[in-house]
């Protein structure tokens, strides 16, 4: 039951961002970048591992430093969209940039 509640709540947030993004794209983007997902993950991690401050600290540090590859993804996507590249190419190039940033992220955190 707890898994179903987590799944439902998480999906509702994604659907809400999509619906808002249809009418107000910049507002949908702002809401999507809010730490809602991270907040939910913190809540789920805490409920599954109460009192494990090391887990919470490590997760929070990963999120903080993970912002850099995410910004890289969106910066590359923005440049590609401005050049009117097709969506599959934009996503491929942006994901490759994110993957490279994520690899550096993981290397630096070790």
N, C-alpha and C positions, 0 to 999 in steps of 0.2 A: 504493500500500500504506500509506504513512504517513497519508494522509487517512482510510483505512478504520480504522486503529488509533485515530486521534483521535476519529472518530465513535463507534466502539464503546465506548471508555472513557468518553466524555462521556455517552452514553446509559445506560451501566451505573450511573453515579452518580445520574442522574435516576430511574431505575427503583428503585434501592436506597432513595432518599429516599421515594418513593411507597410502597413496601412497608413500610418502617419506620413511615411516617406513618399507615398503616391501623391498626396496633396501638398505637402510641405517638405520637399527633399532635404533642405538644410536642417530643418527641425528633426526629421527622421534620422539624419546622420548624427546630430547632436545627441539624441536619445540613445542611439545605438552605441555611441562611444562612452556613454555614462558608465560608471563602474557597476552597472546592474548585474552583469554576468559574474563579475568578480565577487560582488556582494553575495550573490546566490551561492557561488562556489565556497566562499568563506563560511557561510551558514551551513552548507551541506557538510563541509569538512569538519566543522566544529561539532555538528550534531553526531557525526560518525566517530569522531575522535576527541571527545571533550577533554579539555585541559592539555592537549598536545600543542604547547606554544611553539615548539621547534617546527612542527609541520606548518603551522599558521605563518610563522616568520619566513620559512623557506618559500612558501607559496606566494606571500606578499612580495618578497624580494624578486621572485621570478616574474610576477606581473609588472612590477615597477620597471625592471630592465627590459621586459618584453615589449614595452611601449615603443622602443626604438625600432625593432623590426616591423612593427605594425605601422608606424609612421612611414617607414620606408615603403611598405606595400602601397599605402594610399598616395604617397608622393609620386611613385612610379605610375600608378593607375591614373592619377590626375593628368600627368604629362601625356600619357597614351590617349586618354579620352579627348584631350584638347587637340591632339593630332588626328582624331576621328578614326582611330584604329578599331577593328571589329572586337566585340566583347571577348570572344575566346582568346584572341591574342593579348588583349589587355590583361585578362585574368592570368594567363600563362606567364607573361613577363613580370607582372606584379607578384605573383606567387613565387617565381624564381628569385626575385629580389628579397622577398620575405624569408624564403628558405635560406638564402645566403646569410641574411641578418640573424636568423634564428640559430644557424650553425655557429656563428661568431658569439652569439648570446650564450649558448650552452658551453662553448669553449672557455669563455671568460668567467662563467660562474663556477667552473670546476676548480 
